[in-house]
Amino acid sequence: MEDQFIKTATLIGDATRASILWNLLDGRAFTATELAIAVETSAQNISMHLGKLLEADLICVEKQGRHKYYRFSNKEVAYAVEAMANLIPKPKDPVKKKSEEYPPIKYCRTCYDHLAGKMGVALADSLLEQKIIIEKNGAFEISIDGEKWFSDFGINLEEAQKQKRIFLKPCLDWSERRNHIAGSIGALLLDKMINEDWLRRTKDSRAIAITGKGEKELLKNFKIVV
């Protein structure tokens, strides 16, 4: 186990491979060419690094027509990469204007397939305060009242539990240093808010834009002031 841990840590520790994994947190699949551009390396070099990540089962590849697309092999890899960001030393807070306190990527973003940043943490806080979810021994659970709330909100918990992945878990947010919601429930909440046009994805970024409708609905449902 120790040898395997050292091998994996060494693999991720390479700057180019770490950058590849960070870019895959976008949640989309990328071609080798797109990743080479994103991490600023050559086509030959990206091929070598992708091969190593494939061999370690940290990523997988899907072929569509003439193209090959790379993504995380499973969602737990994404959670691990996001968690590693919490090891980044917190910078000393310089004096900033209020409008500069939260750049878009820290204010509202995706963490692979769920909501993160200040808004992601605010969502988790709201659900905890309303006792829709409860925290027990460092884990999240849905309360009895929460089961009805999710049903009324349009999320089928039975279907979510059937998914071959973690159902509900706290995920430590690297910019807020507090938990947001991950797992199939976190993904379904994000999907719901995007499908209802509360939130919109930003091209070539993990930052998420909040619409005018979203501001009203976040206040109404979660008491979140944008």
NORDAMO-V682752 format. One record per residue. N is the residue number from 1. RES is the residue in three letters. OMEGA is omega in radians with two decimals (none if undefined). D_FIRST is the distance of its C-alpha to the first C-alpha in Angstrom with 1 decimal. Layout:
N RES OMEGA D_FIRST
N RES OMEGA D_FIRST
This chain:
1 MET -3.14 0.0
2 GLU 3.13 3.8
3 ASP 3.14 5.4
4 GLN 3.12 5.1
5 PHE 3.14 6.1
6 ILE -3.14 8.7
7 LYS -3.13 9.8
8 THR -3.14 10.6
9 ALA 3.12 12.1
10 THR 3.14 14.1
11 LEU -3.11 15.3
12 ILE -3.06 16.6
13 GLY 3.09 18.0
14 ASP -3.04 20.7
15 ALA -3.11 23.9
16 THR -3.13 25.1
17 ARG 3.08 21.9
18 ALA 3.12 21.7
19 SER 3.08 25.4
20 ILE -3.12 24.9
21 LEU 3.13 22.5
22 TRP 3.14 24.9
23 ASN 3.12 27.8
24 LEU 3.06 26.2
25 LEU 3.07 26.2
26 ASP -3.13 29.8
27 GLY 3.12 28.9
28 ARG 3.02 30.9
29 ALA -3.09 30.0
30 PHE 2.98 31.0
31 THR 3.10 32.2
32 ALA 3.14 31.0
33 THR 3.13 34.3
34 GLU 3.13 34.1
35 LEU 3.11 30.7
36 ALA 3.11 32.0
37 ILE -3.08 34.9
38 ALA -3.08 32.8
39 VAL 3.05 30.6
40 GLU 3.07 33.5
41 THR -3.09 32.3
42 SER 3.11 33.8
43 ALA 3.13 33.4
44 GLN -3.10 32.0
45 ASN -3.13 29.4
46 ILE 3.13 28.3
47 SER 3.13 27.9
48 MET -3.11 25.5
49 HIS 3.10 23.3
50 LEU 3.10 23.5
51 GLY 3.13 22.5
52 LYS 3.13 19.2
53 LEU 3.07 18.6
54 LEU -3.14 19.6
55 GLU 3.13 17.3
56 ALA -3.14 14.3
57 ASP 3.05 15.9
58 LEU 3.06 16.6
59 ILE 3.04 20.3
60 CYS -3.11 22.6
61 VAL 3.11 26.1
62 GLU -3.12 29.3
63 LYS 3.06 32.5
64 GLN -3.07 35.9
65 GLY -3.13 38.8
66 ARG -3.02 38.5
67 HIS 3.04 35.8
68 LYS -3.10 32.0
69 TYR -3.09 30.4
70 TYR 3.08 27.0
71 ARG 3.07 25.2
72 PHE 3.14 21.9
73 SER 3.04 20.2
74 ASN -3.04 20.0
75 LYS 3.13 21.2
76 GLU 3.07 17.9
77 VAL 3.11 17.4
78 ALA -3.14 20.8
79 TYR -3.13 20.1
80 ALA 3.14 17.1
81 VAL 3.12 19.4
82 GLU -3.13 22.3
83 ALA 3.13 20.3
84 MET -3.14 19.4
85 ALA 3.12 23.2
86 ASN 3.08 23.6
87 LEU 3.12 22.3
88 ILE 3.14 25.5
89 PRO 3.13 27.9
90 LYS -3.10 30.8
91 PRO 3.03 33.9
92 LYS -3.04 37.0
93 ASP 3.05 39.3
94 PRO 3.09 42.3
95 VAL -3.11 45.6
96 LYS 2.98 45.7
97 LYS -3.10 48.2
98 LYS -3.10 47.3
99 SER -3.10 47.2
100 GLU -3.04 44.5
101 GLU -3.09 42.2
102 TYR 2.99 40.2
103 PRO -3.05 39.8
104 PRO -3.08 39.3
105 ILE 3.10 35.5
106 LYS -3.09 35.1
107 TYR -3.11 37.8
108 CYS -3.09 36.9
109 ARG 2.99 34.2
110 THR 2.93 31.8
111 CYS -3.03 28.1
112 TYR -3.09 27.2
113 ASP 3.13 29.2
114 HIS -3.03 30.3
115 LEU -3.12 32.6
116 ALA -3.09 31.5
117 GLY -3.11 33.3
118 LYS -3.12 36.2
119 MET 3.10 37.4
120 GLY 3.11 34.0
121 VAL 3.11 33.7
122 ALA 3.09 37.4
123 LEU 3.11 36.9
124 ALA 3.13 34.1
125 ASP -3.12 36.4
126 SER -3.13 39.3
127 LEU 3.07 37.6
128 LEU -3.13 36.5
129 GLU 3.12 39.9
130 GLN -3.12 41.6
131 LYS 3.01 39.2
132 ILE 2.94 38.4
133 ILE 3.12 34.8
134 ILE 3.14 33.7
135 GLU 3.12 30.8
136 LYS 3.09 29.1
137 ASN 3.09 26.3
138 GLY 3.12 25.1
139 ALA 3.08 25.4
140 PHE 3.02 28.4
141 GLU 3.07 30.6
142 ILE -3.13 33.8
143 SER 3.07 36.8
144 ILE 3.08 39.6
145 ASP 3.13 41.9
146 GLY 3.12 39.2
147 GLU 3.11 39.1
148 LYS -3.13 42.8
149 TRP -3.13 42.4
150 PHE 3.10 39.8
151 SER 3.12 42.2
152 ASP -3.13 45.1
153 PHE 3.09 43.2
154 GLY 3.11 42.6
155 ILE -3.12 38.9
156 ASN -3.08 38.2
157 LEU -3.14 35.4
158 GLU 3.11 35.3
159 GLU 3.13 34.7
160 ALA -3.12 32.0
161 GLN -3.12 30.2
162 LYS -3.13 30.3
163 GLN -3.11 28.3
164 LYS -3.14 24.8
165 ARG 3.10 23.2
166 ILE -3.07 23.0
167 PHE -3.09 26.5
168 LEU -3.14 27.0
169 LYS 3.00 24.9
170 PRO 3.13 25.6
171 CYS -3.07 24.4
172 LEU -3.08 24.9
173 ASP -3.03 27.5
174 TRP -3.13 27.0
175 SER -3.13 30.8
176 GLU -3.10 31.9
177 ARG 3.05 28.9
178 ARG -3.00 29.6
179 ASN 2.83 28.4
180 HIS -3.02 29.8
181 ILE 3.10 29.3
182 ALA -3.10 26.6
183 GLY -3.11 25.9
184 SER 3.12 28.6
185 ILE 3.09 31.2
186 GLY 3.14 30.7
187 ALA -3.13 31.1
188 LEU 3.08 34.2
189 LEU 3.12 35.8
190 LEU 3.14 35.5
191 ASP 3.14 36.9
192 LYS -3.07 39.7
193 MET 3.07 40.7
194 ILE -3.14 40.7
195 ASN 3.13 42.6
196 GLU 3.14 45.1
197 ASP 2.96 45.5
198 TRP -3.10 44.5
199 LEU 3.08 42.0
200 ARG 3.08 42.0
201 ARG 3.12 39.4
202 THR -3.10 40.2
203 LYS 3.07 40.3
204 ASP 3.12 37.6
205 SER 3.03 36.1
206 ARG 3.13 33.8
207 ALA -3.13 36.7
208 ILE 3.11 38.5
209 ALA 3.10 42.3
210 ILE -3.11 43.9
211 THR 3.05 47.2
212 GLY 3.08 50.4
213 LYS -3.13 49.8
214 GLY 3.11 46.3
215 GLU -3.13 47.6
216 LYS -3.08 49.9
217 GLU 3.09 47.4
218 LEU 3.09 44.7
219 LEU -3.09 47.4
220 LYS -3.03 48.7
221 ASN -3.01 45.4
222 PHE -3.13 43.2
223 LYS 3.11 45.7
224 ILE 3.09 43.9
225 VAL -3.10 46.4
226 VAL none 45.6
